Amino acid sequence: MKSFTAGHISSAEGAELLKTAQEHLGGPAIQFCPGVSYRNLLLYRGTGRPAPFSPDTRTTPPTT
């Protein structure tokens, strides 16, 4: 990841990108939620569904 802030995109740009992501990648269990600037949210509601990731999935905080 080159920049965790996406170059400090505007809220409108982030919302447009997440709308496209929702159309192509979202579904009943996955919802992309726009926030402010680069601060957005991915909700996974997987009750009774297999996870779309493995137990080996790891996250790493961004560095500055």
All heavy atoms as a GROMACS GRO file, in nm:
protein
  478
    1MET      N    1   0.085  -0.116   0.000
    1MET     CA    2   0.000   0.000   0.000
    1MET      C    3   0.090   0.123   0.000
    1MET      O    4   0.174   0.137   0.088
    1MET     CB    5  -0.089  -0.002   0.124
    1MET     CG    6  -0.185   0.111   0.128
    1MET     SD    7  -0.292   0.113   0.274
    1MET     CE    8  -0.379  -0.040   0.256
    2LYS      N    9   0.070   0.206  -0.097
    2LYS     CA   10   0.154   0.326  -0.109
    2LYS      C   11   0.114   0.433  -0.008
    2LYS      O   12   0.199   0.495   0.054
    2LYS     CB   13   0.145   0.379  -0.251
    2LYS     CG   14   0.240   0.490  -0.279
    2LYS     CD   15   0.238   0.526  -0.427
    2LYS     CE   16   0.337   0.637  -0.455
    2LYS     NZ   17   0.342   0.672  -0.595
    3SER      N   18  -0.015   0.458   0.008
    3SER     CA   19  -0.062   0.561   0.100
    3SER      C   20  -0.194   0.516   0.162
    3SER      O   21  -0.293   0.501   0.091
    3SER     CB   22  -0.082   0.693   0.026
    3SER     OG   23  -0.151   0.786   0.108
    4PHE      N   24  -0.196   0.498   0.294
    4PHE     CA   25  -0.320   0.454   0.358
    4PHE      C   26  -0.427   0.562   0.355
    4PHE      O   27  -0.545   0.534   0.374
    4PHE     CB   28  -0.294   0.406   0.502
    4PHE     CG   29  -0.267   0.517   0.600
    4PHE    CD1   30  -0.370   0.572   0.675
    4PHE    CD2   31  -0.139   0.566   0.619
    4PHE    CE1   32  -0.346   0.673   0.766
    4PHE    CE2   33  -0.113   0.666   0.710
    4PHE     CZ   34  -0.217   0.720   0.784
    5THR      N   35  -0.389   0.685   0.324
    5THR     CA   36  -0.488   0.793   0.315
    5THR      C   37  -0.538   0.815   0.173
    5THR      O   38  -0.622   0.901   0.151
    5THR     CB   39  -0.429   0.927   0.363
    5THR    OG1   40  -0.327   0.968   0.271
    5THR    CG2   41  -0.374   0.918   0.503
    6ALA      N   42  -0.486   0.739   0.078
    6ALA     CA   43  -0.523   0.754  -0.063
    6ALA      C   44  -0.500   0.897  -0.111
    6ALA      O   45  -0.575   0.951  -0.190
    6ALA     CB   46  -0.666   0.712  -0.087
    7GLY      N   47  -0.394   0.958  -0.059
    7GLY     CA   48  -0.364   1.095  -0.099
    7GLY      C   49  -0.462   1.196  -0.041
    7GLY      O   50  -0.482   1.302  -0.098
    8HIS      N   51  -0.525   1.160   0.070
    8HIS     CA   52  -0.626   1.245   0.135
    8HIS      C   53  -0.738   1.281   0.037
    8HIS      O   54  -0.771   1.398   0.014
    8HIS     CB   55  -0.563   1.372   0.194
    8HIS     CG   56  -0.479   1.344   0.312
    8HIS    ND1   57  -0.532   1.320   0.436
    8HIS    CD2   58  -0.344   1.330   0.325
    8HIS    CE1   59  -0.434   1.296   0.522
    8HIS    NE2   60  -0.319   1.301   0.456
    9ILE      N   61  -0.800   1.176  -0.021
    9ILE     CA   62  -0.911   1.200  -0.113
    9ILE      C   63  -1.028   1.266  -0.041
    9ILE      O   64  -1.039   1.257   0.082
    9ILE     CB   65  -0.959   1.068  -0.180
    9ILE    CG1   66  -1.012   0.969  -0.077
    9ILE    CG2   67  -0.847   1.006  -0.261
    9ILE    CD1   68  -1.076   0.847  -0.136
   10SER      N   69  -1.111   1.330  -0.117
   10SER     CA   70  -1.228   1.397  -0.058
   10SER      C   71  -1.334   1.292  -0.020
   10SER      O   72  -1.331   1.178  -0.066
   10SER     CB   73  -1.289   1.495  -0.158
   10SER     OG   74  -1.351   1.426  -0.265
   11SER      N   75  -1.426   1.333   0.064
   11SER     CA   76  -1.535   1.244   0.103
   11SER      C   77  -1.619   1.203  -0.017
   11SER      O   78  -1.662   1.088  -0.029
   11SER     CB   79  -1.624   1.312   0.208
   11SER     OG   80  -1.550   1.337   0.325
   12ALA      N   81  -1.640   1.297  -0.110
   12ALA     CA   82  -1.719   1.266  -0.230
   12ALA      C   83  -1.648   1.163  -0.318
   12ALA      O   84  -1.712   1.071  -0.370
   12ALA     CB   85  -1.745   1.393  -0.310
   13GLU      N   86  -1.515   1.177  -0.332
   13GLU     CA   87  -1.439   1.078  -0.410
   13GLU      C   88  -1.444   0.941  -0.345
   13GLU      O   89  -1.464   0.840  -0.412
   13GLU     CB   90  -1.293   1.122  -0.424
   13GLU     CG   91  -1.273   1.242  -0.514
   13GLU     CD   92  -1.131   1.295  -0.506
   13GLU    OE1   93  -1.078   1.315  -0.395
   13GLU    OE2   94  -1.073   1.316  -0.614
   14GLY      N   95  -1.428   0.937  -0.213
   14GLY     CA   96  -1.434   0.811  -0.141
   14GLY      C   97  -1.570   0.745  -0.155
   14GLY      O   98  -1.581   0.624  -0.176
   15ALA      N   99  -1.676   0.825  -0.145
   15ALA     CA  100  -1.812   0.770  -0.157
   15ALA      C  101  -1.834   0.711  -0.296
   15ALA      O  102  -1.896   0.605  -0.309
   15ALA     CB  103  -1.914   0.880  -0.128
   16GLU      N  104  -1.784   0.779  -0.398
   16GLU     CA  105  -1.800   0.729  -0.535
   16GLU      C  106  -1.725   0.597  -0.554
   16GLU      O  107  -1.776   0.503  -0.616
   16GLU     CB  108  -1.752   0.834  -0.635
   16GLU     CG  109  -1.791   0.805  -0.777
   16GLU     CD  110  -1.941   0.805  -0.801
   16GLU    OE1  111  -2.014   0.881  -0.735
   16GLU    OE2  112  -1.987   0.726  -0.888
   17LEU      N  113  -1.604   0.589  -0.502
   17LEU     CA  114  -1.527   0.465  -0.512
   17LEU      C  115  -1.596   0.350  -0.439
   17LEU      O  116  -1.602   0.237  -0.488
   17LEU     CB  117  -1.386   0.486  -0.457
   17LEU     CG  118  -1.293   0.572  -0.542
   17LEU    CD1  119  -1.167   0.606  -0.463
   17LEU    CD2  120  -1.258   0.502  -0.672
   18LEU      N  121  -1.649   0.379  -0.321
   18LEU     CA  122  -1.716   0.274  -0.244
   18LEU      C  123  -1.849   0.233  -0.308
   18LEU      O  124  -1.889   0.117  -0.297
   18LEU     CB  125  -1.736   0.317  -0.100
   18LEU     CG  126  -1.606   0.326  -0.019
   18LEU    CD1  127  -1.635   0.369   0.123
   18LEU    CD2  128  -1.531   0.196  -0.021
   19LYS      N  129  -1.914   0.324  -0.374
   19LYS     CA  130  -2.037   0.289  -0.447
   19LYS      C  131  -2.004   0.187  -0.556
   19LYS      O  132  -2.074   0.087  -0.573
   19LYS     CB  133  -2.099   0.414  -0.508
   19LYS     CG  134  -2.223   0.388  -0.589
   19LYS     CD  135  -2.276   0.517  -0.650
   19LYS     CE  136  -2.393   0.488  -0.742
   19LYS     NZ  137  -2.436   0.609  -0.813
   20THR      N  138  -1.894   0.213  -0.628
   20THR     CA  139  -1.851   0.119  -0.732
   20THR      C  140  -1.809  -0.014  -0.672
   20THR      O  141  -1.844  -0.121  -0.724
   20THR     CB  142  -1.735   0.181  -0.814
   20THR    OG1  143  -1.781   0.302  -0.873
   20THR    CG2  144  -1.687   0.086  -0.921
   21ALA      N  145  -1.737  -0.010  -0.560
   21ALA     CA  146  -1.696  -0.134  -0.493
   21ALA      C  147  -1.820  -0.214  -0.450
   21ALA      O  148  -1.823  -0.337  -0.465
   21ALA     CB  149  -1.608  -0.103  -0.372
   22GLN      N  150  -1.920  -0.146  -0.397
   22GLN     CA  151  -2.042  -0.214  -0.353
   22GLN      C  152  -2.111  -0.282  -0.471
   22GLN      O  153  -2.156  -0.395  -0.461
   22GLN     CB  154  -2.137  -0.116  -0.284
   22GLN     CG  155  -2.261  -0.180  -0.227
   22GLN     CD  156  -2.231  -0.276  -0.113
   22GLN    OE1  157  -2.149  -0.248  -0.027
   22GLN    NE2  158  -2.298  -0.390  -0.112
   23GLU      N  159  -2.118  -0.212  -0.584
   23GLU     CA  160  -2.183  -0.268  -0.702
   23GLU      C  161  -2.113  -0.392  -0.754
   23GLU      O  162  -2.177  -0.486  -0.801
   23GLU     CB  163  -2.188  -0.162  -0.813
   23GLU     CG  164  -2.281  -0.047  -0.785
   23GLU     CD  165  -2.266   0.068  -0.884
   23GLU    OE1  166  -2.179   0.062  -0.973
   23GLU    OE2  167  -2.339   0.168  -0.868
   24HIS      N  168  -1.981  -0.395  -0.745
   24HIS     CA  169  -1.904  -0.505  -0.803
   24HIS      C  170  -1.863  -0.612  -0.702
   24HIS      O  171  -1.846  -0.728  -0.740
   24HIS     CB  172  -1.778  -0.451  -0.873
   24HIS     CG  173  -1.811  -0.366  -0.992
   24HIS    ND1  174  -1.841  -0.419  -1.115
   24HIS    CD2  175  -1.821  -0.232  -1.006
   24HIS    CE1  176  -1.868  -0.322  -1.200
   24HIS    NE2  177  -1.856  -0.207  -1.136
   25LEU      N  178  -1.845  -0.574  -0.577
   25LEU     CA  179  -1.792  -0.668  -0.478
   25LEU      C  180  -1.886  -0.692  -0.360
   25LEU      O  181  -1.869  -0.789  -0.286
   25LEU     CB  182  -1.658  -0.616  -0.422
   25LEU     CG  183  -1.550  -0.588  -0.526
   25LEU    CD1  184  -1.432  -0.517  -0.461
   25LEU    CD2  185  -1.506  -0.716  -0.593
   26GLY      N  186  -1.981  -0.605  -0.340
   26GLY     CA  187  -2.070  -0.616  -0.224
   26GLY      C  188  -2.177  -0.721  -0.244
   26GLY      O  189  -2.189  -0.783  -0.349
   27GLY      N  190  -2.253  -0.740  -0.141
   27GLY     CA  191  -2.362  -0.837  -0.145
   27GLY      C  192  -2.431  -0.841  -0.010
   27GLY      O  193  -2.412  -0.751   0.072
   28PRO      N  194  -2.509  -0.946   0.015
   28PRO     CA  195  -2.583  -0.953   0.141
   28PRO      C  196  -2.494  -0.952   0.265
   28PRO      O  197  -2.531  -0.898   0.367
   28PRO     CB  198  -2.658  -1.085   0.133
   28PRO     CG  199  -2.651  -1.128  -0.009
   28PRO     CD  200  -2.534  -1.058  -0.072
   29ALA      N  201  -2.373  -1.008   0.254
   29ALA     CA  202  -2.285  -1.016   0.370
   29ALA      C  203  -2.180  -0.907   0.373
   29ALA      O  204  -2.118  -0.885   0.477
   29ALA     CB  205  -2.217  -1.152   0.374
   30ILE      N  206  -2.156  -0.840   0.262
   30ILE     CA  207  -2.048  -0.740   0.254
   30ILE      C  208  -2.106  -0.606   0.214
   30ILE      O  209  -2.173  -0.594   0.112
   30ILE     CB  210  -1.939  -0.783   0.154
   30ILE    CG1  211  -1.871  -0.910   0.206
   30ILE    CG2  212  -1.838  -0.672   0.132
   30ILE    CD1  213  -1.765  -0.965   0.116
   31GLN      N  214  -2.079  -0.504   0.298
   31GLN     CA  215  -2.130  -0.370   0.271
   31GLN      C  216  -2.016  -0.270   0.288
   31GLN      O  217  -1.947  -0.268   0.389
   31GLN     CB  218  -2.242  -0.336   0.368
   31GLN     CG  219  -2.302  -0.200   0.347
   31GLN     CD  220  -2.412  -0.170   0.446
   31GLN    OE1  221  -2.445  -0.250   0.533
   31GLN    NE2  222  -2.469  -0.052   0.434
   32PHE      N  223  -1.996  -0.185   0.185
   32PHE     CA  224  -1.898  -0.078   0.190
   32PHE      C  225  -1.969   0.049   0.235
   32PHE      O  226  -2.068   0.090   0.175
   32PHE     CB  227  -1.835  -0.057   0.053
   32PHE     CG  228  -1.754  -0.174   0.006
   32PHE    CD1  229  -1.813  -0.278  -0.063
   32PHE    CD2  230  -1.618  -0.180   0.033
   32PHE    CE1  231  -1.738  -0.386  -0.106
   32PHE    CE2  232  -1.542  -0.288  -0.010
   32PHE     CZ  233  -1.602  -0.391  -0.080
   33CYS      N  234  -1.920   0.114   0.340
   33CYS     CA  235  -1.985   0.232   0.397
   33CYS      C  236  -1.892   0.352   0.388
   33CYS      O  237  -1.784   0.352   0.448
   33CYS     CB  238  -2.021   0.207   0.542
   33CYS     SG  239  -2.123   0.062   0.569
   34PRO      N  240  -1.933   0.455   0.314
   34PRO     CA  241  -1.848   0.574   0.305
   34PRO      C  242  -1.845   0.650   0.436
   34PRO      O  243  -1.943   0.654   0.510
   34PRO     CB  244  -1.914   0.656   0.194
   34PRO     CG  245  -2.053   0.608   0.186
   34PRO     CD  246  -2.054   0.466   0.234
   35GLY      N  247  -1.731   0.710   0.461
   35GLY     CA  248  -1.714   0.793   0.580
   35GLY      C  249  -1.663   0.930   0.540
   35GLY      O  250  -1.709   0.987   0.442
   36VAL      N  251  -1.564   0.979   0.612
   36VAL     CA  252  -1.506   1.110   0.586
   36VAL      C  253  -1.366   1.090   0.527
   36VAL      O  254  -1.284   1.019   0.585
   36VAL     CB  255  -1.497   1.192   0.716
   36VAL    CG1  256  -1.428   1.326   0.691
   36VAL    CG2  257  -1.636   1.214   0.774
   37SER      N  258  -1.343   1.150   0.411
   37SER     CA  259  -1.215   1.141   0.341
   37SER      C  260  -1.178   0.994   0.319
   37SER      O  261  -1.254   0.921   0.258
   37SER     CB  262  -1.107   1.218   0.417
   37SER     OG  263  -0.985   1.219   0.348
   38TYR      N  264  -1.064   0.952   0.371
   38TYR     CA  265  -1.018   0.814   0.352
   38TYR      C  266  -1.067   0.721   0.462
   38TYR      O  267  -1.038   0.602   0.462
   38TYR     CB  268  -0.864   0.810   0.345
   38TYR     CG  269  -0.798   0.859   0.471
   38TYR    CD1  270  -0.770   0.772   0.577
   38TYR    CD2  271  -0.763   0.992   0.487
   38TYR    CE1  272  -0.711   0.816   0.692
   38TYR    CE2  273  -0.703   1.037   0.602
   38TYR     CZ  274  -0.677   0.949   0.705
   38TYR     OH  275  -0.618   0.993   0.820
   39ARG      N  276  -1.143   0.771   0.556
   39ARG     CA  277  -1.191   0.690   0.669
   39ARG      C  278  -1.325   0.626   0.632
   39ARG      O  279  -1.430   0.686   0.646
   39ARG     CB  280  -1.206   0.778   0.792
   39ARG     CG  281  -1.075   0.837   0.839
   39ARG     CD  282  -1.100   0.944   0.943
   39ARG     NE  283  -0.980   1.018   0.973
   39ARG     CZ  284  -0.945   1.131   0.914
   39ARG    NH1  285  -1.024   1.185   0.821
   39ARG    NH2  286  -0.834   1.192   0.946
   40ASN      N  287  -1.318   0.505   0.582
   40ASN     CA  288  -1.435   0.434   0.535
   40ASN      C  289  -1.444   0.300   0.606
   40ASN      O  290  -1.355   0.263   0.682
   40ASN     CB  291  -1.427   0.416   0.383
   40ASN     CG  292  -1.416   0.548   0.313
   40ASN    OD1  293  -1.510   0.624   0.307
   40ASN    ND2  294  -1.298   0.579   0.260
   41LEU      N  295  -1.549   0.227   0.581
   41LEU     CA  296  -1.576   0.106   0.655
   41LEU      C  297  -1.622  -0.006   0.564
   41LEU      O  298  -1.696   0.018   0.469
   41LEU     CB  299  -1.687   0.138   0.757
   41LEU     CG  300  -1.707   0.050   0.876
   41LEU    CD1  301  -1.584   0.047   0.964
   41LEU    CD2  302  -1.824   0.102   0.957
   42LEU      N  303  -1.578  -0.126   0.594
   42LEU     CA  304  -1.628  -0.246   0.529
   42LEU      C  305  -1.696  -0.328   0.638
   42LEU      O  306  -1.634  -0.363   0.738
   42LEU     CB  307  -1.514  -0.327   0.467
   42LEU     CG  308  -1.551  -0.468   0.423
   42LEU    CD1  309  -1.641  -0.463   0.300
   42LEU    CD2  310  -1.428  -0.550   0.395
   43LEU      N  311  -1.824  -0.355   0.620
   43LEU     CA  312  -1.897  -0.438   0.715
   43LEU      C  313  -1.912  -0.577   0.658
   43LEU      O  314  -1.952  -0.594   0.542
   43LEU     CB  315  -2.037  -0.381   0.742
   43LEU     CG  316  -2.043  -0.245   0.809
   43LEU    CD1  317  -2.189  -0.200   0.822
   43LEU    CD2  318  -1.978  -0.249   0.945
   44TYR      N  319  -1.880  -0.676   0.739
   44TYR     CA  320  -1.900  -0.816   0.700
   44TYR      C  321  -1.997  -0.877   0.799
   44TYR      O  322  -1.969  -0.885   0.918
   44TYR     CB  323  -1.767  -0.892   0.700
   44TYR     CG  324  -1.786  -1.039   0.679
   44TYR    CD1  325  -1.834  -1.087   0.558
   44TYR    CD2  326  -1.759  -1.130   0.780
   44TYR    CE1  327  -1.855  -1.222   0.539
   44TYR    CE2  328  -1.779  -1.266   0.761
   44TYR     CZ  329  -1.826  -1.310   0.641
   44TYR     OH  330  -1.848  -1.444   0.621
   45ARG      N  331  -2.111  -0.915   0.750
   45ARG     CA  332  -2.214  -0.980   0.832
   45ARG      C  333  -2.220  -1.125   0.788
   45ARG      O  334  -2.293  -1.160   0.696
   45ARG     CB  335  -2.348  -0.910   0.812
   45ARG     CG  336  -2.346  -0.768   0.862
   45ARG     CD  337  -2.486  -0.706   0.847
   45ARG     NE  338  -2.486  -0.572   0.899
   45ARG     CZ  339  -2.486  -0.462   0.824
   45ARG    NH1  340  -2.488  -0.472   0.693
   45ARG    NH2  341  -2.487  -0.343   0.879
   46GLY      N  342  -2.142  -1.206   0.854
   46GLY     CA  343  -2.125  -1.342   0.806
   46GLY      C  344  -2.190  -1.450   0.890
   46GLY      O  345  -2.149  -1.565   0.883
   47THR      N  346  -2.289  -1.416   0.969
   47THR     CA  347  -2.355  -1.517   1.051
   47THR      C  348  -2.406  -1.631   0.964
   47THR      O  349  -2.485  -1.610   0.872
   47THR     CB  350  -2.473  -1.454   1.129
   47THR    OG1  351  -2.424  -1.344   1.204
   47THR    CG2  352  -2.536  -1.556   1.221
   48GLY      N  353  -2.355  -1.751   0.990
   48GLY     CA  354  -2.399  -1.868   0.915
   48GLY      C  355  -2.337  -1.880   0.778
   48GLY      O  356  -2.375  -1.967   0.700
   49ARG      N  357  -2.242  -1.795   0.746
   49ARG     CA  358  -2.175  -1.799   0.615
   49ARG      C  359  -2.026  -1.824   0.635
   49ARG      O  360  -1.969  -1.781   0.734
   49ARG     CB  361  -2.191  -1.665   0.542
   49ARG     CG  362  -2.332  -1.630   0.506
   49ARG     CD  363  -2.331  -1.495   0.430
   49ARG     NE  364  -2.461  -1.463   0.380
   49ARG     CZ  365  -2.542  -1.373   0.435
   49ARG    NH1  366  -2.504  -1.307   0.541
   49ARG    NH2  367  -2.659  -1.349   0.382
   50PRO      N  368  -1.962  -1.887   0.539
   50PRO     CA  369  -1.817  -1.902   0.549
   50PRO      C  370  -1.749  -1.765   0.528
   50PRO      O  371  -1.797  -1.683   0.450
   50PRO     CB  372  -1.781  -1.998   0.436
   50PRO     CG  373  -1.894  -1.989   0.340
   50PRO     CD  374  -2.017  -1.953   0.420
   51ALA      N  375  -1.643  -1.742   0.600
   51ALA     CA  376  -1.570  -1.615   0.589
   51ALA      C  377  -1.506  -1.602   0.452
   51ALA      O  378  -1.461  -1.701   0.394
   51ALA     CB  379  -1.464  -1.607   0.697
   52PRO      N  380  -1.498  -1.478   0.398
   52PRO     CA  381  -1.435  -1.458   0.268
   52PRO      C  382  -1.283  -1.447   0.280
   52PRO      O  383  -1.216  -1.408   0.187
   52PRO     CB  384  -1.495  -1.325   0.221
   52PRO     CG  385  -1.521  -1.251   0.348
   52PRO     CD  386  -1.561  -1.358   0.448
   53PHE      N  387  -1.230  -1.479   0.397
   53PHE     CA  388  -1.087  -1.474   0.421
   53PHE      C  389  -1.049  -1.596   0.504
   53PHE      O  390  -1.136  -1.665   0.557
   53PHE     CB  391  -1.048  -1.345   0.494
   53PHE     CG  392  -1.143  -1.310   0.606
   53PHE    CD1  393  -1.130  -1.366   0.732
   53PHE    CD2  394  -1.249  -1.222   0.583
   53PHE    CE1  395  -1.219  -1.336   0.833
   53PHE    CE2  396  -1.338  -1.191   0.685
   53PHE     CZ  397  -1.323  -1.248   0.810
   54SER      N  398  -0.921  -1.622   0.516
   54SER     CA  399  -0.876  -1.741   0.589
   54SER      C  400  -0.829  -1.703   0.729
   54SER      O  401  -0.807  -1.585   0.759
   54SER     CB  402  -0.761  -1.808   0.512
   54SER     OG  403  -0.641  -1.735   0.532
   55PRO      N  404  -0.809  -1.802   0.816
   55PRO     CA  405  -0.754  -1.773   0.949
   55PRO      C  406  -0.613  -1.712   0.943
   55PRO      O  407  -0.567  -1.654   1.040
   55PRO     CB  408  -0.750  -1.910   1.016
   55PRO     CG  409  -0.852  -1.991   0.944
   55PRO     CD  410  -0.849  -1.941   0.802
   56ASP      N  411  -0.547  -1.725   0.829
   56ASP     CA  412  -0.414  -1.667   0.813
   56ASP      C  413  -0.417  -1.518   0.778
   56ASP      O  414  -0.312  -1.454   0.772
   56ASP     CB  415  -0.337  -1.741   0.704
   56ASP     CG  416  -0.312  -1.885   0.739
   56ASP    OD1  417  -0.299  -1.916   0.860
   56ASP    OD2  418  -0.306  -1.968   0.647
   57THR      N  419  -0.535  -1.462   0.756
   57THR     CA  420  -0.547  -1.320   0.720
   57THR      C  421  -0.498  -1.235   0.836
   57THR      O  422  -0.536  -1.257   0.951
   57THR     CB  423  -0.692  -1.284   0.688
   57THR    OG1  424  -0.737  -1.367   0.581
   57THR    CG2  425  -0.708  -1.139   0.650
   58ARG      N  426  -0.413  -1.138   0.805
   58ARG     CA  427  -0.358  -1.049   0.907
   58ARG      C  428  -0.374  -0.904   0.859
   58ARG      O  429  -0.369  -0.876   0.740
   58ARG     CB  430  -0.208  -1.075   0.929
   58ARG     CG  431  -0.177  -1.214   0.977
   58ARG     CD  432  -0.212  -1.232   1.124
   58ARG     NE  433  -0.179  -1.364   1.171
   58ARG     CZ  434  -0.265  -1.464   1.182
   58ARG    NH1  435  -0.390  -1.448   1.147
   58ARG    NH2  436  -0.229  -1.580   1.228
   59THR      N  437  -0.388  -0.815   0.953
   59THR     CA  438  -0.390  -0.673   0.920
   59THR      C  439  -0.266  -0.607   0.980
   59THR      O  440  -0.211  -0.655   1.079
   59THR     CB  441  -0.516  -0.602   0.975
   59THR    OG1  442  -0.517  -0.617   1.117
   59THR    CG2  443  -0.642  -0.661   0.915
   60THR      N  444  -0.223  -0.500   0.919
   60THR     CA  445  -0.107  -0.427   0.966
   60THR      C  446  -0.141  -0.280   0.973
   60THR      O  447  -0.190  -0.224   0.874
   60THR     CB  448   0.012  -0.448   0.868
   60THR    OG1  449   0.036  -0.588   0.855
   60THR    CG2  450   0.136  -0.379   0.919
   61PRO      N  451  -0.118  -0.216   1.087
   61PRO     CA  452  -0.146  -0.072   1.094
   61PRO      C  453  -0.060   0.005   0.994
   61PRO      O  454   0.055  -0.034   0.968
   61PRO     CB  455  -0.108  -0.034   1.237
   61PRO     CG  456  -0.098  -0.163   1.312
   61PRO     CD  457  -0.065  -0.269   1.212
   62PRO      N  458  -0.112   0.112   0.938
   62PRO     CA  459  -0.033   0.192   0.845
   62PRO      C  460   0.084   0.259   0.916
   62PRO      O  461   0.077   0.287   1.036
   62PRO     CB  462  -0.131   0.295   0.792
   62PRO     CG  463  -0.239   0.301   0.893
   62PRO     CD  464  -0.245   0.166   0.960
   63THR      N  465   0.190   0.283   0.843
   63THR     CA  466   0.304   0.357   0.898
   63THR      C  467   0.311   0.493   0.832
   63THR      O  468   0.265   0.512   0.720
   63THR     CB  469   0.436   0.282   0.873
   63THR    OG1  470   0.451   0.263   0.733
   63THR    CG2  471   0.436   0.148   0.943
   64THR      N  472   0.364   0.586   0.902
   64THR     CA  473   0.375   0.721   0.845
   64THR      C  474   0.519   0.754   0.812
   64THR      O  475   0.610   0.689   0.847
   64THR     CB  476   0.322   0.827   0.944
   64THR    OG1  477   0.390   0.813   1.068
   64THR    CG2  478   0.173   0.812   0.962
   0.00000   0.00000   0.00000
